[in-house]
Amino acid sequence: MRLILHIGTHKTGSTALQHFLSANGKGLSEYGICYASPAHEFNFNSIANTFLIDGYEKFRDFLIENLRKAERDGAHTIIASSENLYAMARYLTRFKAEESSSEVLAKERSLIERLRATIPGHVECQILCYVRRPDHYLESLYNQNVKRGDLLTGDVVDFLNTVSDILDYHRYLSIWRDVFGSNACSVRTYEAALPNLIDDFVRHVLGAEDLSAFTLPQLRANERLSRDVLEYKRVRNEHIPISESKMERKIYALVDQRITNPNNNHEYLSPDERASLLSRLEPCMERLRTEFTLPPFPQFNLEAARASWQLYPGLSLEKRREIEFHYNAVQRQIGFRLERLFMRAASLTRRRLPFLSWLLDFARGSGIRRWLLEATSRFQ
């Protein structure tokens, strides 16, 4: 039995790929492939997160269950995908830890070794990772972590100072290679896979030549907010309870759809900052290309970038008022009001009546909470 473990990275089309794999269970089975994800989920991020927080047991049980399913269905390959497995130690602290790079990398190695020990010895493992040019990865990851549940409040330079070590793909992927073996780790460049990462995955990872046998989900996954809405949310993030971050993300997505003349300038680094970052990372990028046999990343032309670059002017008072107007209108919708009331009641119950926490956990695990939230969403 072979296990293909797709570990990301973030912002390399992982969500779109996961939706594709999830939607094509039948088509994959004809190639002897089983896509492993929990019920009602399109990836195994929740299992990976459990592994990071609670230990290896749920990860092991998930893997054994899917091994049995694959054997029962006559499959020879299992695919499991979670972008949270790249830079696990950083992800575990939501990119806010103040630990040194050496401490983080030591913790990363320990996590990868523990994960490897969880996989049965008879399973042949292949680690797959897509990487993109580091400056673009940084900007896209920054955008996502302001937009999503990590509630960042600093600018991109603050973020870079916290996560600079994860831009050294070579150091992180070398740990996977050391633990799983040099022949077990495959790295592909995101830019070389474009314009269709799913096609690249199907052809070069699955070995299938024709996409027509598969269903291609009609969606754009992980769309980013316009620059003004993102900037507004960044300033307000410190006032958002972490328990309500997912709901706030949905609210801002709807706000973004209402904005007139959105600013889509997402170049967070100036041309000179970008050139400095790429120059500093060039030695480790060269080691990555050499040791993992990668094509070069797209070249950066400093003079052309200087000529075309436009500084983001900041959030104007007029645009701030427009966003506030739409935010207040959206968050007053009955569905969001009910959802916020439900979450705050649950939070209060855990603090004041902790002996009832088991009931809340049951509601979450049984799907009752999901059903209630889906029901309230009809009121949006």
C-alpha positions in Angstrom: 0.0 0.0 0.0 1.3 3.5 -0.9 0.4 6.7 1.0 0.8 10.0 -0.8 0.9 12.7 1.9 0.3 16.1 0.4 1.7 18.7 2.9 1.0 22.0 1.1 2.4 24.5 1.3 -0.3 27.1 2.0 -1.3 29.3 -0.9 -0.3 26.9 -3.6 -3.8 25.9 -4.8 -4.2 23.3 -2.0 -7.9 24.1 -1.4 -8.8 23.8 -5.0 -6.9 20.5 -5.3 -8.6 19.1 -2.2 -12.0 20.0 -3.5 -11.1 18.2 -6.7 -10.0 15.1 -5.0 -13.0 15.1 -2.7 -15.4 15.4 -5.6 -13.8 12.5 -7.5 -13.9 9.5 -5.2 -15.4 7.3 -7.9 -13.1 8.4 -10.6 -10.0 8.0 -8.4 -11.1 4.5 -7.4 -10.9 3.4 -11.0 -7.2 4.2 -10.8 -6.9 2.2 -7.6 -6.8 5.4 -5.4 -8.6 6.2 -2.2 -8.8 9.8 -1.1 -8.8 10.0 2.7 -10.8 12.7 4.5 -13.3 12.7 7.4 -17.0 12.6 6.6 -18.3 16.0 5.4 -14.8 17.4 5.0 -12.7 17.9 1.8 -9.3 17.5 3.4 -7.8 16.1 6.6 -6.9 19.4 8.2 -9.0 18.6 11.3 -7.0 15.3 11.8 -3.7 17.1 11.3 -4.7 19.8 13.8 -5.7 17.1 16.3 -2.3 15.4 15.8 -0.6 18.7 16.6 -2.6 19.5 19.7 -3.7 16.2 21.2 -1.1 13.6 20.0 -1.0 10.8 17.5 -3.9 8.5 18.4 -6.7 10.1 16.3 -4.2 10.4 13.4 -3.3 6.8 13.7 -6.9 5.7 14.0 -7.8 7.8 10.9 -5.0 6.2 8.9 -5.8 2.7 10.0 -9.5 3.2 9.1 -8.6 4.4 5.6 -6.0 1.6 5.1 -8.8 -0.9 5.8 -11.2 0.9 3.4 -8.6 1.0 0.7 -7.8 -2.7 1.0 -11.6 -3.5 1.0 -12.1 -1.5 -2.2 -9.0 -3.0 -3.9 -7.1 0.3 -3.9 -3.3 0.4 -3.9 -2.8 4.1 -3.1 -4.2 6.4 -0.4 -4.0 10.2 -0.8 -4.3 12.5 2.2 -3.9 16.2 2.0 -3.3 18.9 4.6 -1.4 22.1 4.0 -1.1 22.4 7.8 1.7 19.8 7.8 4.2 22.2 6.3 5.8 24.3 9.1 3.7 22.5 11.7 5.5 24.1 14.6 4.8 27.6 13.3 1.2 26.8 12.4 0.6 25.4 15.8 1.2 28.8 17.3 -0.6 30.6 14.5 2.6 32.2 13.4 2.9 34.3 16.5 5.5 32.4 18.6 8.6 34.2 19.7 10.8 31.1 19.7 14.0 31.2 17.7 14.3 29.4 14.4 16.5 26.7 15.9 13.9 25.9 18.6 11.1 25.9 16.0 13.1 23.6 13.6 13.9 21.2 16.5 10.2 21.0 17.4 9.4 20.5 13.7 11.7 17.5 13.4 10.1 16.0 16.6 6.6 16.4 15.1 7.7 14.8 11.8 9.4 11.9 13.5 6.3 11.3 15.6 4.1 11.4 12.5 6.4 8.9 10.7 6.2 6.5 13.7 2.5 6.6 13.5 2.4 5.2 9.9 2.6 1.4 9.7 6.0 0.1 8.5 4.5 -1.8 5.5 3.1 1.4 4.0 5.2 3.0 1.4 5.1 6.8 2.0 5.5 9.6 -0.6 5.7 13.2 0.6 4.5 15.8 -1.9 4.9 19.5 -1.5 4.3 22.4 -3.8 6.3 25.6 -3.3 6.1 29.1 -4.8 8.5 32.0 -5.0 9.0 33.0 -1.4 8.0 36.7 -1.7 4.7 35.8 -3.3 4.2 33.1 -0.7 4.8 35.6 2.1 2.4 38.1 0.7 -0.3 35.6 0.1 0.1 33.9 3.5 0.0 37.4 5.2 -3.3 38.2 3.3 -4.8 34.9 4.4 -3.8 35.2 8.0 -5.3 38.7 8.3 -8.4 37.5 6.5 -8.9 34.3 8.4 -8.9 33.3 12.0 -5.4 34.2 13.1 -6.4 37.9 13.7 -3.1 39.5 12.7 -2.8 43.2 13.4 0.7 44.0 12.2 1.9 44.9 8.7 3.7 42.5 6.3 7.2 43.4 7.7 6.0 42.5 11.2 4.7 39.2 9.8 8.0 38.6 8.0 10.0 39.1 11.1 7.9 36.4 12.8 7.8 33.7 10.1 11.0 34.4 8.1 12.3 30.8 8.7 9.4 29.2 6.9 10.4 30.9 3.7 13.5 28.7 3.7 11.8 25.7 2.0 15.1 23.8 1.9 15.5 23.6 5.7 11.9 22.5 6.3 11.7 20.0 3.5 15.2 18.6 4.3 13.7 17.4 7.6 11.0 15.5 5.8 13.6 14.0 3.5 15.8 13.0 6.5 12.9 11.3 8.3 11.1 9.6 5.4 14.1 9.0 3.1 15.5 11.0 0.1 13.5 9.0 -2.5 10.2 9.6 -0.6 10.1 13.4 -0.9 8.8 15.1 -4.1 8.7 18.8 -4.5 7.1 20.7 -7.3 7.0 24.5 -8.1 3.6 26.1 -8.1 4.5 28.5 -10.9 5.6 25.7 -13.2 2.3 23.9 -12.5 0.2 26.9 -13.6 -2.2 27.6 -15.2 -3.8 24.4 -14.0 -2.4 22.8 -10.8 -5.0 20.1 -10.8 -3.9 19.0 -14.3 -0.2 19.0 -13.0 -1.2 16.9 -10.1 -3.2 14.4 -12.1 -0.5 14.0 -14.8 2.7 14.0 -12.7 1.5 12.6 -9.4 -1.4 10.3 -10.3 0.1 9.3 -13.7 -3.2 9.9 -15.5 -3.2 11.6 -18.9 -6.8 12.7 -19.3 -8.7 15.0 -17.1 -12.0 14.3 -18.9 -12.7 11.3 -16.7 -12.9 13.6 -13.6 -15.3 16.2 -12.3 -13.8 19.7 -12.1 -15.5 21.7 -9.3 -16.6 25.1 -10.5 -15.3 27.2 -7.7 -12.5 29.6 -6.8 -11.2 28.6 -3.5 -9.8 30.9 -0.9 -10.5 34.2 -2.7 -8.8 37.1 -1.1 -10.5 40.3 0.2 -9.9 43.6 -1.6 -7.1 45.6 -0.1 -9.3 48.2 1.6 -11.5 45.7 3.3 -8.4 43.7 4.3 -6.8 46.8 5.8 -10.0 47.6 7.7 -10.2 44.1 9.1 -6.5 44.1 10.1 -7.1 47.2 12.2 -10.2 45.7 13.8 -8.7 42.2 14.4 -7.6 43.0 17.9 -11.2 43.5 18.9 -12.5 40.2 17.5 -12.8 37.3 19.9 -11.0 34.3 18.5 -14.2 32.2 18.9 -16.0 34.5 16.4 -13.2 34.8 13.9 -14.7 32.3 11.4 -18.1 34.1 11.5 -16.3 37.5 11.0 -14.6 36.1 8.0 -17.9 35.2 6.4 -19.2 38.7 7.2 -16.2 40.4 5.6 -16.5 38.3 2.5 -20.1 39.6 2.0 -19.0 43.1 2.8 -16.3 42.8 0.1 -19.0 42.0 -2.5 -20.8 45.2 -1.7 -17.8 47.6 -2.0 -17.7 50.0 -5.0 -14.4 50.4 -6.8 -12.4 48.0 -4.7 -8.7 48.5 -4.5 -6.9 45.3 -5.5 -3.3 46.4 -4.9 -1.9 43.4 -3.0 1.8 44.2 -3.4 2.7 44.5 0.3 6.4 44.6 -0.3 8.1 47.5 -2.1 10.3 46.5 -5.1 13.4 47.1 -3.0 12.1 45.1 0.0 11.2 42.3 -2.4 14.7 42.4 -4.0 16.4 42.3 -0.6 14.3 39.3 0.6 14.9 37.3 -2.6 18.6 38.1 -2.5 18.8 36.9 1.1 17.0 33.7 0.3 18.8 32.9 -3.0 21.4 30.5 -1.4 18.7 28.3 0.2 16.6 28.5 -3.0 19.5 27.3 -5.0 20.0 24.4 -2.6 16.4 23.5 -2.9 16.5 23.6 -6.7 19.7 21.5 -6.8 18.8 18.8 -4.2 15.1 18.4 -5.2 15.7 18.9 -9.0 13.3 21.9 -9.4 13.1 24.4 -12.3 14.0 27.9 -11.3 11.4 30.2 -9.8 10.3 33.2 -12.0 13.0 35.9 -12.2 12.4 39.2 -10.5 13.2 42.4 -12.5 13.9 45.2 -10.0 13.9 48.0 -12.5 10.7 46.9 -14.1 9.1 46.5 -10.7 10.2 50.0 -9.7 8.7 51.4 -12.9 5.3 49.8 -12.4 4.9 49.8 -8.6 2.2 51.9 -7.0 2.3 52.5 -3.3 -1.0 51.6 -1.5 -2.3 55.0 -0.2 -3.9 53.6 2.9 -7.6 53.4 3.9 -9.3 56.7 3.2 -12.0 58.1 5.5 -14.6 57.8 2.8 -13.8 54.2 2.1 -13.7 53.4 5.8 -17.2 54.8 6.2 -18.4 52.8 3.3 -17.0 49.6 4.7 -18.4 50.3 8.2 -21.9 51.0 6.7 -21.9 47.6 4.9 -20.3 45.8 7.8 -23.1 47.0 10.2 -25.7 46.1 7.6 -24.4 42.5 7.1 -23.7 41.7 10.7 -27.2 42.7 11.7 -28.7 40.0 9.5 -30.8 37.6 11.6 -28.6 34.6 10.7 -25.4 36.2 11.9 -27.1 37.6 15.0 -28.3 34.1 15.9 -24.9 32.6 15.2 -23.2 35.1 17.4 -25.7 34.5 20.2 -25.1 30.8 19.9 -21.3 31.1 20.1 -21.4 33.6 23.0 -23.8 31.4 25.0 -21.5 28.4 24.4 -18.5 30.4 25.6 -20.3 31.5 28.7 -21.4 28.0 29.4 -17.8 26.7 29.3 -16.7 29.4 31.7 -19.5 29.3 34.2 -20.8 25.8 33.9 -17.8 23.7 32.8 -19.5 20.4 33.7 -21.8 21.0 30.7 -18.9 21.2 28.3 -19.4 17.5 27.3 -22.9 18.6 25.9 -21.3 21.2 23.7 -18.6 18.8 22.5 -21.4 16.3 21.7 -23.3 19.0 19.7 -20.1 19.8 17.8 -19.1 16.2 17.2 -22.5 14.9 16.2 -23.1 17.6 13.6 -25.9 19.2 15.5 -24.0 22.5 15.8 -23.2 22.4 12.0 -26.8 21.8 11.2 -27.9 24.7 13.4 -25.4 27.0 11.7 -26.4 25.9 8.2 -30.0 26.5 9.2 -29.3 30.0 10.4 -27.3 30.7 7.2 -30.5 30.6 5.3 -31.5 33.8 7.0 -28.4 35.7 5.7 
